[in-house]
Amino acid sequence: MAGLVARSTLLSSKAFIIPSTINYCLRAVRSHSAVAQTHSPRRLLLYSKKGCCLCDGLKDKLHSAFLMGGPDSLADVQLEVRDITTNPEWEKTYQYEIPVLARLLADGSE
């Protein structure tokens, strides 16, 4: 599922709690300047693989965060899920680390 881009849709108004382990990355995305937002969309990368229960849990929590409204909304953030088994370099780098959540900068760096 490399290159899959997920966008949020409003399904319910339930509030969800996001674990502190992903708060740092989410704060970085939220604090992205308004000027930069007009030039490029805010993007997160999630390195994952099939059968990873931690990865599935993080995907669920991110999806819930995308459904939240308000001033810190992540509704305009694009999530790209990268399956590490589709790229030998990703697999070697992240095989013992997944799930890995990274912010993709405008210049393409993480």
N, C-alpha and C positions, 0 to 999 in steps of 0.2 A: 504494500500500500504506500510505497514511496511517492511523495509528491501530493498526497491527499490533503486538500485544504478544506477545513471544516469551518462553517460560519454558524453563529448562534441564531436561534429562532426562539421567540418567546413562547414557552409552553405552559408555564404556570408562574404564580407569584410567590412561590415558596422561598424562604430564606435558607441559605446553606452556609455551613462553616467550612472554611478552607484551612487545611493544616498549615502551620507556620513554616513548614519545609518548602512550600512553594510561594510563600508571601513575598520573599525577596525578589524573585523574578517578576511577579505580578506588579509589585511596586515600581520596578524599573520600567515596565511597559506603560503603566499609568502615568508616570512622570515624564514620559517622552514629550518633548515640547510641541506646542500647537503648530508652530511653524514647520517643523519636520513632518508633522502629520499631514499637512496639505501636500507635501511632495511625495510621500510614500506611506503606504499603510503600515500599521503596527503589526508585527509578526512574531509569533512564537514558534519554536521548533520543539517537537517532542520525539526523542529517540526512544523507540519501543520495539517489541517483537510479539508475535502471536504466542499466546499461552502465558504471558507474563501478568500475573494477578496484580502486582504493584502498578504496572503500566495501565491496566484497565481501570484500576481505582483512581489513578491520577487523571485519566481521560474523563471519567465521570465527574470528578471534582472541578476540572477545568470547564467542562460543559455547563455545570451549575453556575460557575462564576460568570460565564458569558451571558447567562440568563438574568443576572442581577441588573438592576437599573441604578440610576443615581449618578452623582458626579464622578464616581470612580468606576463607572461602567466599562466593561471590557467588550461591549457589543460590537465595536468596530475592529477588534483584534482578529487577525487571521491565524489559525492554528494549522501548522503543517506537521503531520505525523509521518515520521521516517522509520521504516522497518529496517533495523540494523542488519537483518539477514540478507538484504538485497544488495549490500555494498560491503565488500571485505574490509575496507578501511574503517567504516563505522563499527562493524562487528568486532574488529580487533580493539578499537578504542573504547567501546562502550559495553562489551560483553558482560562485564561484572558490575557495571554502574547503572544500568537502566532501572527505572525510567530516568532520562535526563531531559530537563526542560531548559531551553536556551532562548535568548532574545536575538532575533536576526536584525542587524543594523542596516541602515540604508546602503552602506557600501558592500553589503553581502557577508560581512564578518559576523561571527557569533559573539 
